[in-house]
Amino acid sequence: MPFALGADQQRVSAQLLTWWETKTSGLVHAVCGAGKTEMTFPVIARAVNDGKRVLIVSPRRDVAIEWADRLEAAFTVPITRRYGGGDKKRLA
């Protein structure tokens, strides 16, 4: 990442990893711009390294596009975009 997570962001990121490891679920509720995307990067990396796939869903097309762009910049695994009115192409 181009920046370090703050203390609270690191705590949330660690909680996401704990939920992954213990197969439990939870909710991250934060305002726009709070760094939620970047807080998920460690757990996404863990899941991918464990041979799993990750699904990210948003009811907003613009958010789905932004997520895909940021994930493509951060990870080297294939990203598939699916959204209403989208081009439905698989990106390497």
Phi and psi restraints in degrees (value plus and minus 20) as a CYANA .aco file:
   2 PRO   PHI     -97.6   -57.6
   2 PRO   PSI     -19.8    20.2
   3 PHE   PHI    -172.2  -132.2
   3 PHE   PSI     141.9   181.9
   4 ALA   PHI    -110.9   -70.9
   4 ALA   PSI     125.1   165.1
   5 LEU   PHI     -91.2   -51.2
   5 LEU   PSI     125.5   165.5
   6 GLY   PHI     -93.8   -53.8
   6 GLY   PSI     154.4   194.4
   7 ALA   PHI     -79.2   -39.2
   7 ALA   PSI     -67.3   -27.3
   8 ASP   PHI     -86.8   -46.8
   8 ASP   PSI     -58.3   -18.3
   9 GLN   PHI     -84.0   -44.0
   9 GLN   PSI     -60.0   -20.0
  10 GLN   PHI     -83.2   -43.2
  10 GLN   PSI     -58.4   -18.4
  11 ARG   PHI     -83.9   -43.9
  11 ARG   PSI     -64.0   -24.0
  12 VAL   PHI     -85.6   -45.6
  12 VAL   PSI     -64.0   -24.0
  13 SER   PHI     -79.5   -39.5
  13 SER   PSI     -61.5   -21.5
  14 ALA   PHI     -85.6   -45.6
  14 ALA   PSI     -56.8   -16.8
  15 GLN   PHI     -84.6   -44.6
  15 GLN   PSI     -60.1   -20.1
  16 LEU   PHI     -80.1   -40.1
  16 LEU   PSI     -62.8   -22.8
  17 LEU   PHI     -83.5   -43.5
  17 LEU   PSI     -59.7   -19.7
  18 THR   PHI     -82.7   -42.7
  18 THR   PSI     -64.1   -24.1
  19 TRP   PHI     -80.9   -40.9
  19 TRP   PSI     -59.5   -19.5
  20 TRP   PHI     -83.4   -43.4
  20 TRP   PSI     -68.3   -28.3
  21 GLU   PHI     -86.9   -46.9
  21 GLU   PSI     -52.8   -12.8
  22 THR   PHI    -117.5   -77.5
  22 THR   PSI     -16.3    23.7
  23 LYS   PHI      35.0    75.0
  23 LYS   PSI      22.1    62.1
  24 THR   PHI    -136.0   -96.0
  24 THR   PSI     153.6   193.6
  25 SER   PHI    -148.0  -108.0
  25 SER   PSI     147.0   187.0
  26 GLY   PHI    -184.4  -144.4
  26 GLY   PSI    -193.0  -153.0
  27 LEU   PHI    -153.1  -113.1
  27 LEU   PSI     110.9   150.9
  28 VAL   PHI    -123.6   -83.6
  28 VAL   PSI      95.1   135.1
  29 HIS   PHI    -134.9   -94.9
  29 HIS   PSI      93.8   133.8
  30 ALA   PHI    -171.5  -131.5
  30 ALA   PSI     139.0   179.0
  31 VAL   PHI     -92.4   -52.4
  31 VAL   PSI     143.3   183.3
  32 CYS   PHI     -79.2   -39.2
  32 CYS   PSI     117.5   157.5
  33 GLY   PHI      64.3   104.3
  33 GLY   PSI     -12.1    27.9
  34 ALA   PHI    -102.3   -62.3
  34 ALA   PSI     -26.3    13.7
  35 GLY   PHI      72.4   112.4
  35 GLY   PSI       1.5    41.5
  36 LYS   PHI     -78.1   -38.1
  36 LYS   PSI     -61.1   -21.1
  37 THR   PHI     -77.9   -37.9
  37 THR   PSI     -72.0   -32.0
  38 GLU   PHI     -87.1   -47.1
  38 GLU   PSI     -49.6    -9.6
  39 MET   PHI     -85.5   -45.5
  39 MET   PSI     -45.5    -5.5
  40 THR   PHI    -104.1   -64.1
  40 THR   PSI     -35.2     4.8
  41 PHE   PHI     -75.0   -35.0
  41 PHE   PSI     -65.4   -25.4
  42 PRO   PHI     -81.7   -41.7
  42 PRO   PSI     -59.5   -19.5
  43 VAL   PHI     -94.3   -54.3
  43 VAL   PSI     -53.0   -13.0
  44 ILE   PHI     -83.3   -43.3
  44 ILE   PSI     -66.1   -26.1
  45 ALA   PHI     -79.2   -39.2
  45 ALA   PSI     -63.2   -23.2
  46 ARG   PHI     -82.0   -42.0
  46 ARG   PSI     -66.1   -26.1
  47 ALA   PHI     -81.8   -41.8
  47 ALA   PSI     -65.7   -25.7
  48 VAL   PHI     -84.1   -44.1
  48 VAL   PSI     -62.4   -22.4
  49 ASN   PHI     -86.1   -46.1
  49 ASN   PSI     -44.3    -4.3
  50 ASP   PHI    -103.7   -63.7
  50 ASP   PSI     -15.9    24.1
  51 GLY   PHI      62.3   102.3
  51 GLY   PSI      -3.9    36.1
  52 LYS   PHI    -117.4   -77.4
  52 LYS   PSI     147.6   187.6
  53 ARG   PHI    -128.1   -88.1
  53 ARG   PSI     135.1   175.1
  54 VAL   PHI    -141.6  -101.6
  54 VAL   PSI     112.5   152.5
  55 LEU   PHI    -134.4   -94.4
  55 LEU   PSI     107.3   147.3
  56 ILE   PHI    -139.8   -99.8
  56 ILE   PSI     107.6   147.6
  57 VAL   PHI    -143.4  -103.4
  57 VAL   PSI     117.9   157.9
  58 SER   PHI    -160.3  -120.3
  58 SER   PSI     120.7   160.7
  59 PRO   PHI     -96.1   -56.1
  59 PRO   PSI     -26.8    13.2
  60 ARG   PHI    -131.0   -91.0
  60 ARG   PSI     106.0   146.0
  61 ARG   PHI     -78.8   -38.8
  61 ARG   PSI     -64.4   -24.4
  62 ASP   PHI     -81.9   -41.9
  62 ASP   PSI     -57.0   -17.0
  63 VAL   PHI     -89.5   -49.5
  63 VAL   PSI     -60.5   -20.5
  64 ALA   PHI     -80.6   -40.6
  64 ALA   PSI     -62.2   -22.2
  65 ILE   PHI     -84.8   -44.8
  65 ILE   PSI     -64.9   -24.9
  66 GLU   PHI     -82.2   -42.2
  66 GLU   PSI     -64.0   -24.0
  67 TRP   PHI     -77.3   -37.3
  67 TRP   PSI     -69.0   -29.0
  68 ALA   PHI     -81.4   -41.4
  68 ALA   PSI     -62.9   -22.9
  69 ASP   PHI     -80.3   -40.3
  69 ASP   PSI     -64.5   -24.5
  70 ARG   PHI     -90.3   -50.3
  70 ARG   PSI     -56.8   -16.8
  71 LEU   PHI     -87.6   -47.6
  71 LEU   PSI     -59.5   -19.5
  72 GLU   PHI     -82.5   -42.5
  72 GLU   PSI     -55.4   -15.4
  73 ALA   PHI     -93.1   -53.1
  73 ALA   PSI     -49.0    -9.0
  74 ALA   PHI    -114.1   -74.1
  74 ALA   PSI     -46.1    -6.1
  75 PHE   PHI    -145.7  -105.7
  75 PHE   PSI     137.0   177.0
  76 THR   PHI    -126.2   -86.2
  76 THR   PSI      -6.0    34.0
  77 VAL   PHI    -113.7   -73.7
  77 VAL   PSI     137.6   177.6
  78 PRO   PHI     -82.7   -42.7
  78 PRO   PSI     119.0   159.0
  79 ILE   PHI    -136.1   -96.1
  79 ILE   PSI     108.9   148.9
  80 THR   PHI    -129.1   -89.1
  80 THR   PSI     106.0   146.0
  81 ARG   PHI    -119.1   -79.1
  81 ARG   PSI     116.1   156.1
  82 ARG   PHI    -161.1  -121.1
  82 ARG   PSI      98.9   138.9
  83 TYR   PHI    -180.1  -140.1
  83 TYR   PSI     135.4   175.4
  84 GLY   PHI     -77.7   -37.7
  84 GLY   PSI     106.7   146.7
  85 GLY   PHI      59.8    99.8
  85 GLY   PSI     -16.1    23.9
  86 GLY   PHI    -101.3   -61.3
  86 GLY   PSI     153.7   193.7
  87 ASP   PHI    -109.5   -69.5
  87 ASP   PSI     -26.0    14.0
  88 LYS   PHI      28.3    68.3
  88 LYS   PSI      22.4    62.4
  89 LYS   PHI    -122.8   -82.8
  89 LYS   PSI     131.4   171.4
  90 ARG   PHI    -111.0   -71.0
  90 ARG   PSI     107.9   147.9
  91 LEU   PHI    -126.7   -86.7
  91 LEU   PSI     117.5   157.5
